[in-house]
Amino acid sequence: LLQHLAPYGLTRLSWLNQTHSTTAYIEENTPCLHLRDGDGLVTQEKGIGLVMMTADCLPIVITNQEGTEVACLHAGWRGLADGIVESTVMKMQTQPYYAWIGAAISQENFEVGAEVKARFEALRADFAQQFEVKDNGKYLADLYGIAIKKLQALGVQQITGADRCSYAESEHFYSYRRSAQTGRMATFVFISTNC
């Protein structure tokens, strides 16, 4: 991957041992020599690819308006509820402006219990709009909608993506819920050294 993208100005990749946490790091020129636990990365340095692996969770890429600072984070329902979006944005030195949300499980395929709905409603009453009740008493959760509201609350002006389903689109995406075996998709962002 690094060799393939080197002509576009990528010089190294930064990975995390993702733990569904709210831990985010600022990635600088000096590479970390051990794999850190966390779910968010931020950098203003050129050439560093910030990588997140997902299997149904949301991969979210954020940048400021000038493109001089980027972030990449992994957000499942636990991370969204606990604040991974907020903790990653707090690591940014500039105001986030754009966000892109990659393929994740869509509302129509993500069934959760009442306890998940209650956790989000405790954060914001209007998160109730992101849950649709089913006949069996469970709920269909709209992770995309929750993430969008959180990003908007942080001042993000333009949000794109959030329109593909990792579970339903088996020809394009990996889904742990669909396949029930190990596999991941990688999402990354970097500031080109060619700029």
Backbone torsions as a table, in degrees:
resi	resn	phi	psi	omega
1	LEU	NA	-45.3	-179.8
2	LEU	-62.2	-44.5	178.6
3	GLN	-63.0	-39.9	-178.3
4	HIS	-65.4	-36.5	-174.8
5	LEU	-97.1	-5.0	179.4
6	ALA	-55.6	-38.9	178.1
7	PRO	-62.3	-19.5	179.2
8	TYR	-92.2	3.5	175.4
9	GLY	98.6	21.6	175.3
10	LEU	-95.6	130.5	-178.1
11	THR	-112.9	-26.4	175.4
12	ARG	-159.2	162.0	179.8
13	LEU	-113.3	141.5	177.6
14	SER	-117.8	122.1	-177.1
15	TRP	-115.9	163.5	173.8
16	LEU	-130.9	155.6	165.5
17	ASN	-84.7	98.6	-171.1
18	GLN	-76.0	133.9	-170.6
19	THR	-131.2	15.7	-176.5
20	HIS	57.4	43.5	-176.3
21	SER	-105.2	-170.7	171.3
22	THR	-114.7	20.0	-177.5
23	THR	-86.5	126.5	177.7
24	ALA	-130.6	153.4	-177.0
25	TYR	-129.2	152.3	168.6
26	ILE	-92.9	124.2	-179.7
27	GLU	-95.7	123.8	-177.7
28	GLU	-117.0	-173.9	-175.4
29	ASN	-61.5	-34.8	-179.1
30	THR	-81.8	114.8	-177.3
31	PRO	-69.2	144.8	174.6
32	CYS	-77.5	133.7	-174.1
33	LEU	-91.5	1.3	174.8
34	HIS	-131.5	157.2	-178.8
35	LEU	-79.5	116.5	-178.0
36	ARG	-88.9	150.9	173.5
37	ASP	-82.6	133.4	177.9
38	GLY	165.1	-179.7	-175.8
39	ASP	-141.7	13.3	177.3
40	GLY	-149.4	142.5	177.2
41	LEU	-134.6	144.7	179.8
42	VAL	-136.4	142.0	173.8
43	THR	-151.9	152.7	168.5
44	GLN	-113.3	0.8	-177.3
45	GLU	-85.0	139.9	177.7
46	LYS	-76.9	145.9	171.8
47	GLY	86.9	-4.9	-178.8
48	ILE	-96.3	116.7	177.9
49	GLY	-85.1	121.0	177.6
50	LEU	-92.3	119.1	-170.5
51	VAL	-116.5	133.7	171.8
52	MET	-126.2	141.2	177.6
53	MET	-105.6	136.7	179.2
54	THR	-137.3	157.3	178.8
55	ALA	-131.4	-14.0	173.4
56	ASP	-172.1	-15.5	178.2
57	CYS	-73.1	170.5	-179.0
58	LEU	-83.6	126.5	165.1
59	PRO	-93.1	125.0	-177.1
60	ILE	-122.9	128.0	175.8
61	VAL	-110.9	134.3	-178.1
62	ILE	-130.6	145.3	175.4
63	THR	-146.1	156.9	172.5
64	ASN	-77.7	175.7	-174.2
65	GLN	-66.3	-31.8	-177.2
66	GLU	-85.0	-13.5	-176.7
67	GLY	76.4	21.5	-178.8
68	THR	-98.2	-1.5	175.7
69	GLU	-147.1	134.3	-178.6
70	VAL	-131.4	156.8	176.2
71	ALA	-141.0	153.3	176.1
72	CYS	-141.0	133.8	-178.8
73	LEU	-143.5	160.5	-179.8
74	HIS	-114.6	123.6	-176.2
75	ALA	-135.4	106.3	166.8
76	GLY	-90.3	-172.2	-177.4
77	TRP	-65.4	-36.6	178.9
78	ARG	-65.5	-44.7	178.6
79	GLY	-62.7	-40.6	177.0
80	LEU	-62.4	-44.5	-178.7
81	ALA	-66.9	-37.5	-176.3
82	ASP	-82.1	-21.8	174.7
83	GLY	112.7	30.6	179.0
84	ILE	-64.3	-34.3	178.3
85	VAL	-63.4	-48.2	-178.6
86	GLU	-65.0	-43.0	-177.3
87	SER	-68.2	-32.8	177.0
88	THR	-70.1	-45.7	179.2
89	VAL	-62.4	-34.8	178.6
90	MET	-63.6	-23.9	177.2
91	LYS	-77.8	-17.6	-180.0
92	MET	-71.9	143.7	179.7
93	GLN	-90.3	-12.5	-178.6
94	THR	-126.9	167.7	-178.9
95	GLN	-72.7	124.4	175.5
96	PRO	-67.4	142.5	-177.4
97	TYR	-126.0	-44.5	-179.2
98	TYR	-112.0	147.2	170.8
99	ALA	-141.4	145.1	174.0
100	TRP	-127.2	132.0	179.9
101	ILE	-113.9	118.9	-176.8
102	GLY	-81.1	-175.7	-175.5
103	ALA	-60.8	131.2	177.3
104	ALA	-149.4	177.6	-179.1
105	ILE	-70.4	133.3	-177.3
106	SER	-84.5	164.7	-178.2
107	GLN	-56.6	-41.8	-175.7
108	GLU	-65.7	-12.4	-179.0
109	ASN	-118.5	6.1	-175.3
110	PHE	-117.9	92.7	-178.9
111	GLU	-90.1	132.1	179.0
112	VAL	-134.6	166.3	177.7
113	GLY	-86.4	172.6	-178.8
114	ALA	-62.3	-26.7	-179.5
115	GLU	-66.3	-31.9	177.9
116	VAL	-70.0	-45.8	177.2
117	LYS	-58.2	-43.8	-178.9
118	ALA	-62.2	-38.6	178.7
119	ARG	-61.4	-42.4	-179.3
120	PHE	-72.9	-38.8	178.6
121	GLU	-64.3	-29.0	176.8
122	ALA	-68.0	-25.9	177.8
123	LEU	-79.9	-46.6	-179.1
124	ARG	-151.9	125.6	-177.9
125	ALA	-58.8	-34.7	-176.7
126	ASP	-74.0	-6.1	172.9
127	PHE	-66.5	-15.9	176.3
128	ALA	-57.5	-27.4	179.7
129	GLN	-66.7	-18.3	-178.4
130	GLN	-91.2	11.1	180.0
131	PHE	-127.4	129.0	179.1
132	GLU	-114.3	123.1	-177.1
133	VAL	-73.7	142.7	177.2
134	LYS	-105.9	167.8	179.4
135	ASP	-61.7	-28.2	-177.5
136	ASN	-84.5	4.2	179.3
137	GLY	88.0	-4.7	176.1
138	LYS	-90.7	-178.8	-175.1
139	TYR	-130.6	152.1	170.2
140	LEU	-99.8	120.4	-174.0
141	ALA	-100.0	134.2	178.9
142	ASP	-99.3	87.0	179.5
143	LEU	-62.9	-37.0	177.2
144	TYR	-57.7	-48.9	-178.3
145	GLY	-62.1	-39.6	177.9
146	ILE	-63.9	-47.2	-179.4
147	ALA	-61.7	-40.9	179.7
148	ILE	-62.0	-44.9	178.5
149	LYS	-61.9	-40.1	179.6
150	LYS	-65.7	-43.7	179.4
151	LEU	-64.0	-42.6	178.6
152	GLN	-62.0	-39.1	179.1
153	ALA	-64.8	-23.7	178.6
154	LEU	-90.9	4.7	175.6
155	GLY	92.1	9.3	177.7
156	VAL	-69.7	125.6	-173.1
157	GLN	-88.8	-36.0	-176.6
158	GLN	-127.1	124.0	-179.8
159	ILE	-125.8	125.8	179.7
160	THR	-124.8	176.8	-176.3
161	GLY	79.9	-141.6	178.2
162	ALA	56.8	35.4	-174.3
163	ASP	-138.1	15.0	178.9
164	ARG	-125.2	153.2	-178.8
165	CYS	-117.9	116.5	179.4
166	SER	-63.8	-33.1	-178.4
167	TYR	-75.1	-47.1	-173.9
168	ALA	-78.3	-31.3	-173.9
169	GLU	-96.5	70.2	-174.8
170	SER	-64.8	-24.8	-179.9
171	GLU	-75.1	-15.5	-176.7
172	HIS	-116.4	-31.0	-168.6
173	PHE	-132.6	153.8	173.9
174	TYR	-88.0	141.9	176.4
175	SER	-138.1	123.8	176.7
176	TYR	-68.3	-39.1	179.3
177	ARG	-62.6	-34.2	-179.8
178	ARG	-79.9	-43.5	-172.7
179	SER	-94.2	-26.1	-179.9
180	ALA	54.3	36.0	173.8
181	GLN	-146.4	162.5	-174.3
182	THR	-66.0	137.6	176.9
183	GLY	176.9	158.8	-179.2
184	ARG	-151.4	159.3	168.7
185	MET	-111.9	147.5	179.1
186	ALA	-108.6	134.1	173.2
187	THR	-121.3	133.8	-179.8
188	PHE	-144.7	160.1	177.5
189	VAL	-144.1	148.7	176.1
190	PHE	-155.1	158.8	172.9
191	ILE	-96.3	119.9	-175.3
192	SER	-65.5	141.2	173.1
193	THR	-73.7	-10.8	179.2
194	ASN	-80.4	-6.2	-177.3
195	CYS	-77.5	NA	NA
